[in-house]
């Protein structure tokens, strides 16, 4: 575990509330495995007197209204527990005598590469220290299942002092597949957001039994490898679940003033055969891409083969194409000249070689 510190606490940069995404962190560009849009949830906490545990996983930065008070006191956008005056009896637990805790179910199983404990707007009421552990269990496990003394937890972040109103960033080096985290704060206080960056490792037993699924979906293990532009919104949005609900829920590039065009390169969950393509421009009306094409390749050094030739895109619309099924491990969408798309779906199935590699990786990380 690497702890990134600065002049005012554990964060990246000189400003105590510096944006970790702009820093040279090894996990800054990886997806958030605890994204609520992927199905993540805070399933239990021993105390949430001042602010609800669910706030930990809300999308976007925490907000602060200095005039907003409720019947329990100041309303905070985060998870905040009462001041400790001895052991908490809210949820009895043998290890809860000196700290508060919350259980987090990841939206997708995966390898955790970095954790951000964000204490935005918690200045005199943040915890002194935090620690994080992880385990691998059924995604539908109940809190009492996870709190069973026989459950094995692996330490990702040891008990470490953190700063208030700061993005406290920790790099993790444990090569294991996890499904749940336990966040502890010592002794009490508030945390605004928890972000868990890593690599998706899907359940191979589920995917290999499906005849058709989305080979590039983030929840299935697809990933963005690179993109030409991330100015308005990130390309990772294009492989999130569901349809885009607003303009910044997709991918949008800046306006080009040259002869080039924009693109995203993806890695599929494993080698598969694509049979159908869906390009969605939902909520992009005056800023949708004008045209798009889609190409695939098999292997890192393979040649790109265009499977959807350059076609006109309509704003705020779904475009569907049946394509010639050929094995592929990567895909690239090119948009002309700029603008954006909201979602890309590549429906198909794994090849035998792809299924075997997926099974071998999951077994190695168990």
KEKELUM-902331 format. One line per field, with one value per residue (C-alpha): x, y, z. Coordinates in nm, 4 decimals. Example, Ala and Ser with C-alpha at 12.3 -4.5 7.8 and 13.67 -1.06 7.14 Angstrom:
BEGIN
u c(1.2300; 1.3670) .
v c(-0.4500; -0.1060) .
w c(0.7800; 0.7140) .
//
This chain:
BEGIN
u c(0.0000; 0.1379; 0.0097; 0.0181; 0.0867; 0.1288; 0.1892; -0.1509; -0.2262; -0.2595; -0.3526; -0.1833; -0.0512; 0.0163; -0.3479; -0.5196; -0.8174; -0.6211; -0.7938; -0.6244; -0.7306; -0.4889; -0.1967; 0.0542; -0.1282; -0.1144; -0.4881; -0.6307; -0.7703; -0.9193; -1.2954; -1.4592; -1.5592; -1.7844; -1.9827; -2.3509; -2.4391; -2.2700; -2.4787; -2.2493; -2.4059; -2.3201; -2.5050; -2.4467; -2.2845; -2.2667; -2.3674; -2.5039; -2.6542; -2.5723; -2.5505; -2.6501; -2.3982; -2.5411; -2.3881; -2.0435; -2.1079; -2.3049; -2.1705; -2.0048; -1.8312; -1.9851; -2.1710; -2.1907; -2.4668; -2.3642; -2.7277; -2.8702; -2.9573; -3.1932; -3.3408; -3.0119; -2.7850; -2.5808; -2.6757; -2.3607; -2.3197; -2.1358; -2.1411; -2.1136; -2.1366; -2.2027; -1.9221; -1.8061; -1.8754; -1.7856; -1.8875; -2.1640; -2.4696; -2.6328; -2.5161; -2.3363; -2.0092; -1.7112; -1.4595; -1.6561; -1.5387; -1.2956; -1.4157; -1.7035; -1.7370; -1.9303; -1.9650; -1.9476; -2.0534; -1.8642; -2.0750; -1.8491; -1.5837; -1.2267; -0.8682; -0.8441; -0.5608; -0.6359; -0.8704; -0.9693; -1.1191; -1.2600; -1.3313; -1.4589; -1.6158; -1.5393; -1.2902; -1.3351; -1.5460; -1.3368; -1.1859; -0.8280; -0.7487; -0.9008; -0.8350; -0.9813; -1.0157; -1.1574; -1.3059; -1.4464; -1.7999; -2.1299; -2.2449; -2.5802; -2.4259; -2.6179; -2.4363; -2.4569; -2.2823; -1.9927; -1.9695; -1.9350; -1.6036; -1.5080; -1.4996; -1.1407; -1.0599; -0.7467; -0.5981; -0.5724; -0.5073; -0.3648; -0.4789; -0.3461; -0.3907; -0.5822; -0.6539; -0.9802; -1.1297; -0.8880; -0.8833; -0.6805; -0.5382; -0.3910; -0.2385; -0.3057; -0.0850; -0.2888; -0.3385; -0.6720; -1.0311; -1.2630; -1.6367; -1.6764; -1.4881; -1.4985; -1.4172; -1.3204; -1.2846; -1.1099; -1.2626; -1.5644; -1.6550; -1.7410; -1.6286; -1.7836; -1.7063; -1.5327; -1.3857; -1.2421; -1.0435; -0.9432; -0.9813; -1.3045; -1.2729; -1.6134; -1.7598; -1.6458; -1.9087; -2.1811; -2.0394; -1.9358; -2.2909; -2.4467; -2.4928; -2.4973; -2.3868; -2.2156; -1.8457; -1.7294; -1.9512; -1.7600; -1.9645; -1.8556; -1.4865; -1.4528; -1.2283; -1.1242; -0.7548; -0.7151; -0.9057; -0.8236; -1.0059; -1.1564; -1.2343; -1.6041; -1.6692; -1.4741; -1.4888; -1.5502; -1.9085; -1.9747; -1.9585; -2.1613; -2.4898; -2.8202; -2.8973; -2.7531; -2.9877; -2.8227; -2.5673; -2.2588; -2.3443; -2.1889; -1.8604; -1.8177; -1.5047; -1.4070; -1.4764; -1.2039; -1.0415; -0.8256; -0.8647; -0.8506; -1.1203; -1.1806; -1.1760; -1.1884; -1.0002; -1.1476; -1.0303; -1.3041; -1.3589; -1.1753; -1.1588; -1.5113; -1.7222; -1.9276; -2.2587; -2.4413; -2.3410; -2.5371; -2.4226; -2.6355; -2.6307; -2.8943; -2.9086; -2.6523; -2.8547; -2.6536; -2.3250; -2.3580; -2.0899; -2.1788; -2.0542; -1.8958; -1.7222; -1.6262; -1.3220; -1.1926; -0.8673; -0.7629; -0.4610; -0.2395; -0.0526; -0.3432; -0.4654; -0.7773; -1.0775; -1.3716; -1.6981; -1.9250; -1.8317; -1.8599; -2.2288; -2.4307; -2.5400; -2.8590; -2.8742; -3.0387; -3.0914; -3.0034; -2.8266; -2.8132; -2.6079; -2.5710; -2.2082; -1.9958; -1.8883; -1.5094; -1.2929; -1.1751; -1.0054; -1.0160; -1.2517; -1.2169; -1.4894; -1.3952; -1.6249; -1.6156; -1.5172; -1.5880; -1.8785; -1.9827; -2.1716; -2.3393; -2.3094; -2.1489; -2.2762; -2.0979; -2.3187; -2.1658; -2.0155; -1.6762; -1.4645; -1.3419; -0.9935; -1.1411; -1.3502; -1.0495; -0.8347; -1.1145; -1.1528; -0.7761; -0.7443; -1.0317; -0.8873; -0.5419; -0.6919; -0.9145) .
v c(0.0000; 0.3386; 0.6415; 0.9659; 1.2611; 1.6337; 1.9331; 1.9151; 1.5442; 1.2299; 1.3535; 1.4071; 1.7574; 2.0697; 2.1737; 1.9783; 1.9321; 1.8679; 1.6577; 1.3164; 1.2575; 1.5253; 1.3743; 1.1100; 0.8262; 0.4744; 0.4181; 0.7621; 0.6468; 0.3166; 0.2719; 0.2996; -0.0534; 0.1022; 0.3097; 0.3080; 0.2887; -0.0541; -0.1792; -0.0938; -0.0319; 0.0409; -0.2521; -0.1817; 0.0559; 0.0510; 0.4184; 0.6858; 0.9310; 1.2579; 1.1487; 0.8342; 0.5729; 0.5680; 0.9111; 0.7488; 0.6189; 0.9054; 1.0141; 1.3514; 1.5604; 1.6277; 1.9576; 2.1856; 2.4247; 2.6186; 2.7098; 2.3571; 2.2176; 1.9367; 1.8062; 1.6251; 1.9165; 2.0202; 1.8246; 1.6857; 1.5237; 1.2107; 0.9431; 1.0908; 0.9147; 1.0582; 1.1519; 0.8419; 0.8253; 0.4608; 0.1560; 0.2022; -0.0175; 0.0777; -0.2455; -0.4726; -0.6093; -0.7499; -0.5237; -0.1971; -0.0743; 0.1925; 0.2842; 0.3016; 0.0892; 0.0443; -0.2537; -0.1835; -0.4224; -0.3475; -0.3017; -0.5453; -0.7824; -0.6906; -0.6171; -0.3021; -0.0770; 0.2386; 0.3815; 0.7431; 0.8385; 1.1842; 1.4023; 1.7036; 1.9658; 1.7586; 1.9837; 1.9591; 1.6445; 1.4059; 1.0836; 1.0781; 0.7621; 0.5012; 0.1445; -0.0685; -0.4468; -0.6628; -1.0070; -1.2264; -1.3501; -1.3863; -1.0479; -1.1130; -1.1808; -1.0305; -0.8094; -1.0843; -1.3220; -1.0789; -1.0130; -1.3840; -1.4396; -1.7119; -1.4674; -1.3966; -1.0271; -0.8996; -0.5668; -0.3179; 0.0003; -0.0326; 0.2083; 0.5408; 0.9030; 1.1143; 1.4807; 1.6716; 1.8303; 1.6251; 1.3499; 1.0893; 0.8543; 0.5063; 0.2767; -0.0942; -0.3827; -0.6943; -0.9239; -1.0727; -1.0581; -0.8978; -0.8336; -0.6424; -0.3854; -0.2897; 0.0767; 0.1634; 0.5145; 0.5879; 0.6828; 0.8479; 1.1375; 1.1863; 1.0779; 1.2364; 0.9854; 0.6513; 0.5644; 0.2194; 0.2172; -0.1101; -0.3704; -0.5606; -0.9395; -1.0844; -1.4189; -1.6479; -1.9083; -1.6558; -1.5155; -1.8467; -1.9775; -1.6787; -1.7227; -1.3458; -1.0533; -0.7149; -0.7926; -0.4374; -0.3528; -0.2371; -0.4647; -0.7648; -0.6732; -0.4503; -0.1452; 0.1768; 0.1599; 0.5068; 0.7967; 1.1051; 1.3497; 1.3575; 1.7282; 1.7354; 1.3822; 1.0555; 0.7798; 0.5213; 0.6483; 0.4799; 0.1326; 0.2011; 0.0139; 0.1549; 0.4453; 0.7889; 1.0093; 1.3471; 1.5073; 1.4574; 1.0910; 1.0093; 1.0958; 1.4402; 1.5948; 1.9579; 2.1251; 2.0454; 2.3252; 2.0977; 1.8185; 1.5328; 1.3282; 1.1695; 0.8060; 0.5556; 0.2246; -0.0557; -0.3924; -0.6568; -0.8791; -1.1511; -1.2806; -1.2956; -1.2836; -0.9650; -1.0097; -0.6824; -0.3223; -0.0448; 0.3191; 0.5457; 0.9278; 0.9696; 1.3233; 1.4521; 1.6824; 1.9735; 1.8035; 1.4432; 1.3102; 1.3630; 1.0248; 0.7130; 0.3915; 0.0843; -0.1412; -0.4492; -0.6399; -0.9753; -0.9481; -0.6547; -0.6624; -0.7463; -0.5387; -0.3256; -0.4462; -0.2136; -0.3885; -0.0818; 0.1560; 0.5311; 0.6056; 0.9157; 0.9507; 1.1172; 1.3173; 1.1587; 0.8263; 0.4560; 0.3157; -0.0644; -0.2742; -0.6479; -0.7247; -1.0040; -1.2207; -1.2410; -1.3057; -0.9891; -0.8777; -0.4992; -0.2460; 0.1167; 0.3680; 0.6672; 0.9709; 1.2504; 1.5189; 1.5585; 1.5644; 1.2548; 0.9323; 0.8161; 0.4355; 0.1616; -0.1980; -0.4891; -0.7966; -1.1377; -1.4370; -1.5617; -1.7899; -2.1130; -1.9627; -1.6480; -1.8491; -2.0603; -1.7517; -1.5857; -1.8941; -1.9239; -1.5588; -1.5799; -1.8988; -1.7385; -1.4407; -1.6414) .
w c(0.0000; -0.1048; 0.0829; -0.1165; 0.1124; 0.0718; 0.2931; 0.4604; 0.4689; 0.2581; -0.0857; -0.4194; -0.4732; -0.2685; -0.2159; 0.0640; -0.1672; -0.4866; -0.7508; -0.7487; -1.1099; -1.2281; -1.0377; -1.1373; -0.9628; -1.1081; -1.0638; -1.1542; -1.4907; -1.3751; -1.3282; -0.9865; -0.8830; -0.6161; -0.8660; -0.7684; -1.1386; -1.1500; -0.8572; -0.5647; -0.2251; 0.1365; 0.2910; 0.6621; 0.9088; 1.2862; 1.3105; 1.0739; 1.3206; 1.1406; 0.7752; 0.5893; 0.4829; 0.1276; 0.0632; 0.0446; -0.3078; -0.4591; -0.8006; -0.8260; -0.5609; -0.2210; -0.1796; 0.1222; 0.2274; 0.5400; 0.6147; 0.5909; 0.9347; 1.0321; 1.3553; 1.4355; 1.3503; 1.0453; 0.7334; 0.5669; 0.2257; 0.3372; 0.6065; 0.9549; 1.2904; 1.6366; 1.8751; 2.0595; 2.4301; 2.4840; 2.2796; 2.0220; 2.0626; 1.7328; 1.5669; 1.8161; 1.6838; 1.8750; 1.6970; 1.7112; 2.0533; 1.9320; 1.5832; 1.3363; 1.0250; 0.7019; 0.4668; 0.0922; -0.1826; -0.5022; -0.8130; -0.9975; -0.8603; -0.9354; -0.8389; -0.6280; -0.7477; -0.5526; -0.2902; -0.2312; 0.1047; 0.0393; 0.3444; 0.1478; 0.3794; 0.6889; 0.8628; 1.2404; 1.2211; 1.0082; 1.1512; 1.2735; 1.0763; 0.8457; 0.7373; 0.4571; 0.4255; 0.1468; 0.1042; -0.1723; -0.1156; -0.2994; -0.4331; -0.2668; 0.0764; 0.3685; 0.6239; 0.8861; 0.6440; 0.6029; 0.9779; 1.0533; 1.2374; 0.9881; 0.6933; 0.5847; 0.5343; 0.3579; 0.4604; 0.1720; 0.3716; 0.7254; 0.9933; 0.8630; 0.9694; 0.7163; 0.6568; 0.6735; 0.3605; 0.1475; -0.1102; 0.0787; -0.1853; -0.1335; -0.3976; -0.3365; -0.4479; -0.3621; -0.6647; -0.5573; -0.6800; -0.4221; -0.3946; -0.0643; 0.1433; 0.5099; 0.5729; 0.9307; 1.0694; 1.3992; 1.6299; 1.4638; 1.2340; 0.8712; 0.5229; 0.2148; -0.0608; -0.1119; -0.4525; -0.5274; -0.8517; -1.0120; -1.2842; -1.3350; -1.3019; -1.3987; -1.3015; -1.5864; -1.5015; -1.5774; -1.9008; -2.0534; -2.0162; -2.1955; -2.5680; -2.6261; -2.4079; -2.4365; -2.4883; -2.4115; -2.1115; -1.8050; -1.5807; -1.7909; -1.7879; -2.0931; -2.0639; -2.2357; -2.3287; -2.4756; -2.6296; -2.8343; -2.6062; -2.2544; -2.2344; -2.1384; -2.0141; -1.9972; -2.2610; -1.9843; -1.9705; -2.3055; -2.1480; -1.8327; -1.7756; -1.8972; -2.1259; -2.0655; -1.8625; -1.9246; -2.1526; -1.9332; -1.8782; -2.2158; -2.3895; -2.5428; -2.6944; -2.7464; -3.0820; -3.3328; -3.5306; -3.7467; -4.0016; -3.7498; -3.5778; -3.2362; -3.1306; -2.8418; -2.8280; -2.6161; -2.4840; -2.4865; -2.1841; -2.3794; -2.7344; -2.8692; -3.1826; -3.2294; -3.4103; -3.3454; -3.2705; -3.1025; -3.1051; -2.8883; -2.8904; -2.6160; -2.4660; -2.7176; -2.9401; -3.0769; -2.9950; -3.1171; -3.3502; -3.7159; -3.8394; -3.6918; -3.7955; -3.5934; -3.6374; -3.4528; -3.4289; -3.2863; -3.0548; -2.9646; -3.2952; -3.5235; -3.8158; -3.7755; -3.9760; -4.0282; -3.9389; -3.9465; -4.2304; -4.1804; -4.1222; -4.0472; -3.6831; -3.5672; -3.2436; -2.9383; -3.1208; -3.1109; -3.4196; -3.4661; -3.7065; -3.7719; -3.8584; -4.0019; -3.7032; -3.6758; -3.3648; -3.1895; -2.8680; -2.9279; -3.0836; -3.1927; -3.2630; -3.4769; -3.4719; -3.7282; -3.6784; -3.3035; -3.0588; -2.8718; -2.8226; -2.5033; -2.5218; -2.7316; -2.7168; -2.8857; -2.8613; -2.9163; -2.7377; -2.6217; -2.8366; -2.6778; -2.6343; -2.4771; -2.2299; -2.1296; -2.0614; -1.8656; -1.6451; -1.5919; -1.4818; -1.2349; -1.0861; -1.0479; -0.8594; -0.6254) .
//
